[in-house]
Amino acid sequence: MVVFKRLRLRLRDMRTISKLISGADEQAHLMGEEEPGAEHYLLSALKLPDGTAQHVFERIGADPGKFKLAIKEQYSDALSSIGIDGVKVMEEEPEPVTSDRVLHNSKPSGQAVMKELYALKKRDKDRPLLGAHIVDVVARMEHGVAARALKAMGIEKEAIISAVNKELDSFCC
């Protein structure tokens, strides 16, 4: 019976990873980028059907819908720091990128997310992979667009990690 339960859990995790990756690719493409980074994986996690990523944000009183805006602000600030009017550039919606790649590829921050999720699942074998896990991995990142966007939203690392733990503890089935 235990073997069957683990097999079902593994299949569920594979479906979640598939949705996560395709969602991250979609988010990156919509933002005019070919490869997703950690920020795109978090945006994808916020759309996973388990709803736990959304709940984590709500637990700390943060609007998950504002994360995409915070990402755009990070790009705008980066452009402004090199003398380009970032606000003006970011007001224009980028052309969505289309890709005919067969194999998935990510930016280094996206690769780091996937690597950490793999390590996490090796430690947490009895629970399905959830959106809250992706929030946890991204929230622990020290650098990058996602880390700066969370900080710009006023989200403290300790608070979001605590909310992740509460969400995971309360998750059933």
C-alpha positions in Angstrom: 0.0 0.0 0.0 2.9 2.4 0.8 4.4 1.8 -2.6 1.1 2.6 -4.4 0.7 5.8 -2.3 4.3 6.9 -3.2 3.7 6.2 -6.8 0.5 8.3 -6.8 2.3 11.1 -5.1 5.1 11.0 -7.6 2.7 11.1 -10.5 0.9 14.1 -8.9 4.3 15.8 -8.4 5.1 15.2 -12.1 1.8 16.8 -13.2 2.5 19.8 -10.9 6.0 20.2 -12.3 4.7 20.1 -15.8 2.1 22.8 -15.0 4.8 24.8 -13.2 7.2 24.7 -16.1 4.7 25.5 -18.8 3.3 28.3 -16.7 6.7 29.8 -16.1 7.5 29.6 -19.8 4.2 31.3 -20.5 4.8 34.1 -18.0 8.3 34.7 -19.4 7.0 34.8 -22.9 4.2 37.2 -22.0 6.9 39.5 -20.5 9.0 39.3 -23.7 11.6 36.9 -22.4 12.6 33.6 -23.9 13.6 31.8 -20.7 11.9 31.9 -17.3 13.7 33.0 -14.2 12.7 32.5 -10.5 10.2 35.3 -10.8 8.3 33.5 -13.6 8.2 30.3 -11.6 6.7 32.2 -8.7 4.1 33.7 -11.0 3.3 30.2 -12.3 3.1 28.9 -8.7 0.5 31.6 -8.0 -1.7 30.0 -10.7 -1.4 26.4 -9.6 -4.7 24.8 -8.8 -3.7 23.8 -5.2 -4.0 27.5 -4.3 -1.3 27.3 -1.6 1.0 29.9 -3.1 -1.9 32.4 -3.1 -2.8 31.5 0.5 0.8 32.2 1.6 0.6 35.7 0.2 -2.8 36.2 1.8 -1.5 35.0 5.2 1.0 37.8 5.3 -1.5 40.4 4.0 0.2 40.7 0.6 -1.7 40.9 -2.7 -0.3 38.1 -4.9 -1.7 40.0 -7.9 0.9 42.8 -7.3 3.9 40.5 -7.6 4.0 40.9 -11.4 3.9 44.7 -11.1 6.8 44.5 -8.5 8.8 42.5 -11.1 8.2 45.2 -13.8 9.3 47.8 -11.3 12.6 45.9 -10.8 13.2 45.9 -14.5 12.3 49.6 -14.7 14.7 50.4 -11.8 17.5 48.5 -13.5 17.0 50.4 -16.7 16.9 53.7 -14.9 20.2 52.9 -13.1 22.0 52.8 -16.5 20.4 56.0 -17.8 17.4 54.6 -19.7 13.9 55.9 -18.8 12.7 52.7 -17.3 9.2 53.9 -16.6 8.7 54.9 -20.2 10.1 51.6 -21.6 8.1 49.5 -19.1 4.9 51.3 -20.0 5.0 49.6 -23.4 3.9 46.0 -23.2 6.6 43.8 -24.8 5.7 41.6 -27.7 5.0 38.1 -26.4 7.8 35.8 -27.4 6.8 32.6 -29.2 9.1 29.6 -29.0 9.3 26.4 -30.9 11.8 24.8 -28.6 11.2 21.2 -27.7 13.4 21.1 -24.6 12.8 23.4 -21.7 15.5 25.9 -20.6 15.6 28.4 -17.8 17.7 31.3 -16.7 20.2 30.5 -13.9 17.7 31.6 -11.2 15.0 29.3 -12.7 17.5 26.4 -12.8 18.2 27.2 -9.1 14.5 27.0 -8.3 14.2 23.6 -10.0 17.3 22.3 -8.3 16.0 23.4 -4.8 12.6 21.8 -5.5 14.3 18.5 -6.3 16.3 18.7 -3.0 13.1 19.7 -1.1 11.2 16.7 -2.5 14.0 14.3 -1.4 13.5 15.6 2.1 9.7 15.9 2.1 8.6 12.6 0.5 5.2 12.3 2.1 3.6 15.6 0.9 2.7 16.5 -2.7 4.6 19.3 -4.4 2.6 22.5 -3.8 2.7 26.1 -4.9 3.8 26.9 -1.3 6.9 24.9 -1.9 7.8 27.2 -4.8 7.2 30.3 -2.7 9.5 28.8 0.0 12.3 28.2 -2.5 12.0 31.6 -4.2 11.6 33.5 -0.8 14.9 32.0 0.4 16.8 33.3 -2.6 19.2 36.1 -1.6 19.6 37.8 -5.0 17.7 38.4 -8.3 14.6 40.0 -9.6 12.2 37.8 -7.6 14.1 38.6 -4.3 14.1 42.3 -5.1 10.4 42.2 -6.1 9.3 40.6 -2.9 11.4 43.1 -0.9 9.8 46.0 -2.9 6.4 44.6 -1.9 7.4 45.0 1.7 7.5 41.2 2.3 10.1 40.1 4.9 11.8 36.8 4.2 11.1 35.5 7.7 7.4 36.4 7.5 6.8 34.6 4.2 8.8 31.5 5.2 6.7 31.4 8.4 3.5 31.7 6.3 4.8 28.9 4.0 5.3 26.6 7.0 1.8 27.4 8.4 0.3 26.8 4.9 2.1 23.5 4.5 1.1 22.3 8.0 -2.5 23.1 7.3 -2.7 21.5 3.9 -4.6 18.3 3.7 -4.6 15.8 0.9 
